[in-house]
Amino acid sequence: MAKIRVWIDPRDNCISDMVCVSICPDVFEMSPEDNKSQIVEQYRKDGNIAEGIVPEDFKDCVEQAAAACPVQIIHFEEVAE
């Protein structure tokens, strides 16, 4: 089964409107440090708050979050396991 690589770039451009969190809370959360979007700890790649590998089950919500992001900084691609 494929997985989805998701990354937030450039994360500094996040305007903290939380649309990604409201659409896809299993993947995105707000950082308590800078109040910007980050990947939930469970799915972070190598501890990177701005990049993660998530199950294919989350593809639809990641795609919707990326499309809804007002600053278009959420990116994703399918990756082989």
N, C-alpha and C positions, 0 to 999 in steps of 0.2 A: 504494500500500500504506500502511495506517495505521501509526502509530508509537504507542508507549506512553510517556506521561509518568509518571514515578515520582518521588515525593518522600517524604522522611523528616521528619515534623513532629509534635510538637516533638522535634527531634533530641536535645536535652538529656535527654529521658526514656529514651534508649537505655540498656539495662542490660547491654550487651556480652555477651549469651549466644551470639552468632554464629549463630543459627539461620538468619537470612537469607543469610549467607555460605555456610553449608553447603548450603542449598537452591538458591541462585541465585548462584554465585560469578562468573558473567559480568557481573553487574550490581552486586552489593554486595561491599564489602571493609571491613576494620576500619581506622580511622585510626590511624597510628602516633603522632599527637599526643595524642589523648584517648581512644583505644581504644573509640570509638563507631563505629557503622555509617556508611558513606558510599557514595556512588555511585562506581563505578570511573571513573577520569579520562577514559577514552575517550568516555563517554556523558554527562558532566556538561553541564548547561545553563549557558552563560555562566560556566563555572568554579565554579559553586556545588556544593559537595560534597554538599549535601542534596537536589539536584534533578537529574534527568536525562531524556533522551529516548532510548529504546532501541528496537531493531527489534521488530516484532510477534512475531518468532520467540521472544522471551523472555517473552511474555505469561503463559504457564502458570507458569513458575518465579517470576515477580514476584507473580502471584496467590497461589501457594502460600506464598511468603515473607511476604506481607502477612497471610495467614490464620494463619500459624504464629507471628508476632511476639507475644511474651507481653505487650508493652505497647501493641500496636496502633497503631504510629506510621508504618507504611509504607502509603502511599496511591498509587493509580494510576488512570489514565484513558486511553482511546484518544484520540488526536489525529490530525487530518488532516495530511498532509504539505504 
